[in-house]
């Protein structure tokens, strides 16, 4: 999503719902490339991920956990060879 302003109300709604479920959500931050991110519990989610959870009706701690785990398993971990 490139234009967060168009979905600002949905993002606010998502943050509010997470907080209602007792999930700590920090203030929005912006990455160097313009992506909006939030500290959600012990994890960091993008605004797009929050909107995805909102659309799926999974704005609760378990929904966040499943999303983070799914993305961790989908992203291969790169290991650097030890230099000699």
JOHU-V462340 format. One record per residue. N is the residue number from 1. RES is the residue in one small letter. PHI is phi in degrees with one decimal (NA if undefined). NEAR is the number of other ideal C-beta (glycine too) atoms within 8 Angstrom. D_FIRST is the distance of its C-alpha to the first C-alpha in Angstrom with 2 decimals. Layout:
N/RES/PHI/NEAR/D_FIRST  N/RES/PHI/NEAR/D_FIRST
This chain:
1/x/NA/7/0.00  2/x/-101.1/2/3.76  3/x/-116.9/6/5.86  4/x/-69.3/9/6.85  5/x/-60.2/5/10.18  6/x/-67.7/5/9.72  7/x/-113.0/11/9.30  8/x/-54.5/8/11.71  9/x/-63.9/6/14.48  10/x/-67.5/9/12.88  11/x/-64.7/14/12.12  12/x/-61.4/8/15.74  13/x/-62.4/9/17.01  14/x/-61.7/13/15.66  15/x/-61.5/11/17.31  16/x/-60.9/8/20.38  17/x/-64.8/10/20.80  18/x/-60.3/14/20.67  19/x/-64.5/10/23.23  20/x/-62.5/6/25.34  21/x/-86.3/9/25.58  22/x/82.3/5/26.90  23/x/-92.2/11/23.99  24/x/-72.6/7/23.84  25/x/-127.2/9/20.51  26/x/-82.1/8/20.52  27/x/-69.8/4/19.19  28/x/-66.6/9/15.67  29/x/-128.1/9/15.75  30/x/-123.9/7/13.79  31/x/-78.0/8/14.13  32/x/-60.9/3/15.68  33/x/-94.1/4/12.65  34/x/92.2/6/10.79  35/x/-78.3/8/8.93  36/x/-89.4/12/10.09  37/x/-129.3/12/12.51  38/x/-133.8/15/15.34  39/x/-81.6/10/18.73  40/x/-126.4/13/19.37  41/x/62.1/8/22.98  42/x/-94.8/2/23.77  43/x/-113.6/8/20.29  44/x/-121.3/7/17.08  45/x/-120.0/12/13.81  46/x/-84.1/10/10.25  47/x/-60.5/15/8.67  48/x/-60.9/7/6.59  49/x/-66.9/9/10.20  50/x/-61.4/16/11.75  51/x/-65.5/13/9.96  52/x/-62.0/9/11.02  53/x/-63.6/13/14.43  54/x/-60.2/12/14.63  55/x/-64.8/6/14.18  56/x/-87.2/7/16.74  57/x/69.6/5/19.04  58/x/-119.7/10/19.37  59/x/-86.6/11/18.92  60/x/-155.8/9/22.08  61/x/-56.7/9/23.44  62/x/-65.7/7/24.07  63/x/-63.3/11/20.57  64/x/-63.4/16/19.22  65/x/-59.5/8/22.07  66/x/-62.4/9/21.43  67/x/-62.7/13/17.75  68/x/-63.5/10/18.88  69/x/-64.6/8/21.85  70/x/-62.8/8/20.08  71/x/-72.1/8/17.79  72/x/-66.0/7/20.92  73/x/-77.3/6/22.89  74/x/-83.4/5/20.36  75/x/-97.4/6/20.19  76/x/-67.7/3/23.58  77/x/-87.1/4/25.38  78/x/-91.8/4/26.80  79/x/-115.7/4/30.30  80/x/-88.4/4/32.04  81/x/-70.3/4/35.65  82/x/-67.1/4/38.09  83/x/-82.1/3/39.50  84/x/-98.3/2/43.28
